Amino acid sequence: MIEIPEYSRDDSKDYLRVLEALKKIPFPVGKVLLCDFLKGDESNKSIEKNELYDFENFGSLKFLKKEEIMLLIENVLYNKFAEVKSSIFNQFIKVVELTEKGKKELLAPVHNEKKLEPILEEKEEFNERELQAFKELHDFLLGFNMPQKRAIIDSSARILCIAGAGAGKTTVLTKRIEFLNKHKKIRGDEILAITFTRKAREEMQRRLEKIGVRTNVETFNSFCEKILLKNGGRIYGRKVRLAGYHEKMILFLSALDYIGLDLQKAIDKYFNLNQKKNKSFQQLQNILMNDCFSVLDYIKLKGKEIEETKNPLKDNSDYKMIYEIVNFLKKQMEIQGLRTFADQMQDAILFFKKYPKQIPKFQHILVDEYQDVNPIQVELLELLASDNLFAVGDPRQAIFGWRGADIRFILDFKKKHESAKIIHLTKNYRSNEHIVAFMNKVISNMKMPDLESNFSGEKYLELKRFDSEEEELTFISEHIKNLAIPLREIFVLARTNRQLEELAKIFKKNNIPYILKTEDSPDIESKGEITLATIHSIKGLEADMVFIMGVNALNFPCKASEHPVIEEIKMYDYDREEEERRLFYVAISRAKNKLILTYSGKKPTYFINEKDFY
């Protein structure tokens, strides 16, 4: 009997059907009429009245459910291929119109070039040699599951360890270093472990010292800084130092003076009224300054000159200001002998290329959070050219594309290193079975192996709707007052700083102790208070109970931005919508036992299915 392969529909072009419909329909339409047109629903009176059923693309998405078509329309709006406007005939009626970006996309589609291929699970069985090694190292590997044991002792030259949320990533990484040092007799000075934050570096150093292992643990920045300090004379021929906050602010204010703009006018030009809400003058000044330096660093990390970047800076007067400031900063830092972290990376790389004999040799390099690497960091790793590379990370938690990180490095690891071994750690030791199941559903579009829970528990997974944000925040405050959970075991997470600041006012009024963690202050630790945090600042942490507020289409994916130019410059470099979904995944994966999602408005984010809560 001949087997007929199962038909799999290519849905990658569905969004173009929405754009085609907007182009073909000869008058402005609302979301509902657009949806019915695409569905081929002749019961809609406007379709019958205007004889829209005669159009060639009428019913072009009839094989989808209406809610799926509405989701496509929302995606098109989020990606700015279309926009909602007031009708010219009635300002209270909202219609959807194709944008210039949408028209260009129809002519030459590029949107799906950002779509990512999943890392497929390798079905390699544990062989006799491995099982024997596990047996011989029984005491050393006690307490680890089988994939973890493989990650700790595997001898492949190139290994990618995909460690899901709560899978014991740091423990496995530390244990592998111990194995190399104590069992394979690799000297500590021949091993380099690279983490992403100073806090992670200190934690790994503490763990290794506790088990008697002395080795090199660095961040990318600390590694490069040591190279520059040791070889500064040869690299610069003069004294060059890292610019601190005070020096950056002086340069920033000098740039404003140079272009003839005072600080208040610059702030008013850069931020809209909503972005300025609940922020002090100093906070706005710091955001604007940091954004300018972020643009400068981002362009350097991409290896481009400012003039070569494809962004709206040259065409939009608001962003033209940033363009002029960044040019000034670049020139003045060179003149004054100042450098940023991005400069440190580039300068270390240039030094190694000029003096290859000065490149330090490591027999083993281990890189944590590999989903967050950027092109410059990968170039540095290639120059170090270690015989053995062990990369550990999780594509599901790649949330720093806006900083220049590129998820494709972890997804394409096997393409670059054909003989590499991929090891999946899928056992989640953090969250109960109900939360893990929900996590898997939220991120299922990435088509990666599901995580498995390690323990069961009561289903405490709730979605609550409120008529206003004020009611929503009041509920969170009142609910927390009645909880018999230690405050340090409670997180309240939000997509933006603004939401947290509003909640903080209510907490203060009700005498609820809290700490506030944002992107600018991620290292603050709870000493018995509830943690209010943006999701970006909470990655890697966990709590027994987690509230996620504002879980609606306005915040997930986030339509607002506190960093306008950052979003504009980087919008073409990564799939922002998918990164927003991963950010939501990171938020829910912080919860160990209890998870409450709250929102105000008509409906929750399309990242979730309301049926999962009933």
Residue pairs with C-beta under 8 A, 6 or more apart in sequence:
9 63
12 112
12 115
13 109
13 112
14 61
14 64
14 72
15 72
15 75
15 76
15 79
15 81
15 111
16 105
16 106
16 109
17 38
17 57
17 60
17 61
17 72
18 34
18 38
18 61
18 69
18 72
18 73
18 76
18 81
18 82
19 76
19 81
19 82
19 98
19 102
19 105
19 106
20 57
20 60
20 106
21 34
21 37
21 38
21 57
21 60
22 29
22 34
22 82
22 96
22 97
22 98
22 102
23 98
23 103
23 106
24 55
24 56
24 57
25 34
25 37
25 52
25 55
27 50
28 85
28 87
28 88
28 95
28 96
28 97
29 37
29 46
29 95
29 96
30 93
30 94
30 95
30 96
31 70
31 73
31 84
31 94
31 96
32 44
33 44
33 46
33 47
34 73
34 96
35 66
35 69
35 70
35 73
36 43
36 44
36 47
36 66
37 44
37 47
37 52
37 55
37 58
37 59
38 57
38 59
38 60
38 61
38 62
38 64
38 69
39 59
39 61
39 62
39 64
39 66
39 69
40 53
40 58
40 59
40 60
40 62
41 47
41 66
42 48
42 53
46 52
47 53
47 58
52 58
53 59
61 69
61 72
64 72
71 606
73 82
73 96
74 553
74 606
75 577
76 82
76 102
77 83
77 84
77 96
78 557
78 559
78 577
79 111
79 576
79 577
80 99
80 101
80 102
81 98
81 99
81 101
81 102
81 105
81 111
82 96
82 97
82 98
82 99
82 102
83 96
83 97
83 99
84 94
84 95
84 96
84 97
85 94
85 95
85 96
85 97
86 92
86 93
86 94
86 95
87 93
87 94
87 95
105 111
114 574
114 575
114 578
115 575
115 578
116 395
116 407
116 408
116 411
116 446
116 575
116 578
117 411
118 411
118 446
118 447
118 448
119 160
119 162
119 395
119 410
119 411
119 413
119 414
119 422
119 448
121 422
121 424
121 448
121 449
122 421
122 422
122 423
122 424
124 421
126 134
126 146
126 150
130 149
130 150
133 153
134 141
134 146
134 149
134 153
137 149
137 153
137 183
140 179
140 183
141 149
141 152
141 153
144 152
144 168
144 172
144 175
145 427
147 423
147 424
147 425
147 426
147 427
148 168
148 172
148 425
148 427
150 423
151 159
151 161
151 172
151 176
151 392
151 423
151 425
152 172
152 175
152 176
152 179
153 176
153 179
153 183
154 421
154 423
156 419
156 420
156 421
157 387
157 388
157 389
157 419
158 388
158 389
158 413
158 417
158 419
158 420
158 421
159 389
159 390
159 391
159 420
159 421
159 422
159 423
160 370
160 391
160 392
160 410
160 413
160 414
160 417
160 420
160 421
160 422
160 423
161 169
161 172
161 390
161 391
161 392
161 393
161 422
161 423
161 425
162 393
162 394
162 395
162 410
162 422
162 423
162 424
162 425
162 448
163 169
163 172
163 392
163 393
163 394
163 425
164 394
164 396
164 424
164 425
164 426
164 428
164 451
165 394
165 396
165 397
165 428
165 430
165 431
165 439
165 451
165 585
165 586
165 589
166 428
166 429
166 430
166 431
166 451
166 542
166 589
167 425
167 426
167 427
167 428
167 429
167 451
168 425
168 427
168 429
169 368
169 392
169 394
169 425
170 200
170 203
170 204
170 207
170 368
172 392
172 425
173 193
173 204
173 366
173 368
173 390
173 392
174 204
174 207
174 208
174 211
176 366
176 390
177 191
177 193
177 208
177 213
177 215
177 366
178 208
178 211
178 213
180 186
180 191
180 364
181 187
181 188
181 191
181 213
181 215
182 213
186 363
186 364
188 213
188 214
188 215
188 216
189 215
189 216
190 361
190 362
190 363
190 364
191 215
191 216
191 362
191 363
191 364
191 365
191 366
192 215
192 216
192 218
192 223
192 360
192 362
192 364
192 365
192 366
192 384
192 386
193 204
193 215
193 216
193 217
193 218
193 365
193 366
193 367
193 368
194 218
194 219
194 220
194 223
194 365
194 366
194 367
194 368
195 201
195 204
195 217
195 218
195 219
195 368
195 369
196 219
196 220
196 368
196 369
196 372
197 219
198 219
198 222
199 523
200 219
200 368
200 369
200 540
201 217
201 218
201 219
201 222
204 217
204 368
205 217
208 214
208 215
208 217
216 362
218 226
220 345
220 377
220 380
221 341
221 344
221 345
223 348
224 344
224 345
224 347
224 348
224 380
225 242
225 344
227 348
227 351
227 352
228 235
228 240
228 344
228 347
228 348
228 351
231 351
231 355
231 358
232 239
232 240
234 351
234 355
235 347
235 350
235 351
236 337
236 347
238 337
239 337
240 337
240 338
240 339
241 337
241 338
241 339
242 338
242 339
242 340
242 341
242 344
243 251
243 333
243 338
243 339
243 340
247 338
248 289
248 293
249 289
251 328
251 329
251 332
251 333
251 336
251 338
252 288
252 289
252 292
252 293
252 325
252 329
253 263
254 328
254 332
255 292
255 324
255 325
255 328
255 329
255 332
256 262
256 263
256 266
256 325
258 328
259 321
259 324
259 325
259 328
261 269
261 321
263 285
264 281
266 288
266 321
267 276
267 281
267 284
267 285
267 288
269 317
269 318
269 321
270 288
270 291
270 318
270 321
270 322
270 564
270 565
271 284
271 287
271 288
271 564
274 560
275 560
275 561
275 562
275 564
276 284
277 498
278 498
278 501
278 502
279 287
286 520
287 562
287 563
290 520
291 322
291 563
291 564
291 565
291 566
292 322
292 325
292 326
292 329
293 329
293 340
294 403
294 563
294 566
295 322
295 326
295 565
295 566
295 569
296 326
296 329
296 330
296 340
296 342
297 340
297 341
297 342
297 404
298 342
298 403
298 404
298 569
298 570
299 305
299 306
299 309
299 326
300 340
300 342
300 343
300 346
300 376
301 342
301 345
301 374
301 375
301 376
301 404
302 309
302 375
302 404
302 573
303 375
303 376
306 323
306 326
306 327
306 330
309 569
310 572
311 319
311 568
311 569
311 572
312 319
312 568
313 319
313 320
313 322
313 323
313 565
313 568
313 569
314 320
314 323
316 568
318 564
318 565
319 564
319 565
319 568
322 565
332 338
333 339
333 340
333 343
339 347
342 376
345 376
345 377
345 380
346 376
348 380
349 376
349 379
349 380
349 383
351 358
352 358
352 359
352 380
352 383
353 383
359 383
359 384
359 385
360 384
361 386
362 384
362 386
363 386
363 387
363 388
364 386
364 387
364 388
364 390
365 381
365 384
365 386
365 388
365 389
365 390
366 389
366 390
366 391
366 392
367 373
367 381
367 389
367 390
367 391
367 392
367 393
368 392
368 393
369 392
369 393
370 391
370 392
370 393
370 409
370 410
370 413
371 393
371 394
371 395
371 397
371 398
371 405
371 407
371 409
371 410
372 393
372 398
372 400
372 405
373 381
373 405
373 406
373 409
373 410
374 403
374 404
374 405
374 406
375 404
375 406
378 409
381 389
389 417
391 410
391 413
393 410
395 407
395 410
395 411
395 446
395 448
396 443
396 446
396 448
396 582
396 585
397 539
397 582
397 585
397 586
397 589
398 405
398 407
398 410
398 579
398 582
399 535
399 536
399 539
399 579
399 582
399 583
399 586
400 536
401 407
401 570
401 573
401 574
401 575
401 576
401 579
402 563
402 566
402 567
402 570
402 574
402 576
402 579
404 570
406 573
406 574
407 574
407 579
413 420
413 422
414 420
414 422
424 449
426 449
426 450
426 451
426 452
427 451
427 452
427 454
428 436
428 439
428 451
428 452
428 453
428 454
429 454
430 542
430 589
430 592
431 439
431 453
431 589
431 591
431 592
431 593
432 453
432 455
432 456
432 457
432 458
432 592
432 593
433 453
433 455
433 456
433 457
434 457
434 459
434 460
434 461
435 453
435 461
435 588
435 589
435 591
435 592
435 593
435 595
436 451
436 452
436 453
437 453
438 461
438 588
438 595
438 612
439 451
439 585
439 588
439 589
440 450
440 451
441 608
441 609
441 612
442 581
442 584
442 585
442 588
442 607
442 608
443 581
443 582
443 585
445 578
445 581
457 593
458 593
460 545
460 593
460 594
460 595
461 595
461 612
461 613
462 595
462 596
462 597
462 613
463 551
463 597
463 598
463 599
463 604
463 608
463 610
463 613
464 472
464 475
464 596
464 597
464 598
464 599
465 598
465 599
465 600
465 601
465 604
466 472
466 475
466 598
466 599
466 600
467 600
468 600
469 499
469 502
469 550
469 600
471 600
472 549
472 550
472 598
472 599
472 600
473 502
473 503
473 506
473 549
474 506
475 598
476 492
476 503
476 547
476 549
476 598
477 503
477 506
477 507
477 510
477 512
479 596
480 490
480 492
480 512
480 530
480 547
481 510
481 512
483 490
483 545
485 544
485 545
485 594
486 528
486 544
487 512
487 513
487 526
487 528
487 529
487 530
488 526
488 527
488 528
488 529
488 530
488 531
488 543
489 543
489 544
489 545
490 530
490 531
490 543
490 544
490 545
490 546
490 547
491 530
491 531
491 532
491 533
491 538
491 541
491 543
491 545
491 546
491 547
491 590
491 591
492 500
492 503
492 530
492 531
492 532
492 533
492 546
492 547
492 549
493 533
493 534
493 535
493 538
493 546
493 547
493 548
493 549
493 587
493 590
494 500
494 503
494 532
494 533
494 534
494 535
494 548
494 549
494 550
494 555
495 534
495 535
495 550
495 555
495 556
495 558
495 583
496 534
496 550
496 555
496 558
496 560
496 562
497 518
497 519
497 534
497 562
498 560
498 562
499 549
499 550
499 555
500 516
500 518
500 532
500 533
500 534
501 516
503 532
503 549
504 514
504 516
504 532
507 513
507 514
507 530
507 532
512 530
513 528
513 529
513 530
514 529
514 530
514 531
514 532
515 524
515 525
515 526
515 527
515 529
515 530
515 531
515 532
516 524
516 532
516 533
517 524
517 531
517 532
517 533
517 534
517 537
517 538
518 533
518 534
518 537
519 534
519 536
519 537
521 537
522 536
522 537
531 538
531 541
531 543
535 583
535 584
535 586
535 587
536 583
538 586
538 587
538 590
539 586
541 590
542 590
542 591
542 592
543 590
543 591
543 592
544 591
544 592
544 593
544 594
545 591
545 592
545 593
545 594
545 595
545 596
546 587
546 588
546 590
546 591
546 594
546 595
546 596
547 596
547 597
547 598
548 584
548 587
548 588
548 595
548 596
548 597
548 598
549 598
549 599
550 556
550 598
550 599
550 600
551 597
551 598
551 599
551 604
551 605
551 608
552 599
552 600
552 601
552 603
552 604
552 605
553 559
553 601
553 603
553 604
553 605
553 606
554 560
554 601
555 605
556 580
556 581
556 583
556 584
556 605
556 607
557 576
557 577
557 580
557 581
557 605
557 607
558 580
561 567
567 576
570 576
580 607
581 607
584 605
584 607
588 595
588 597
597 604
597 608
599 605
604 610
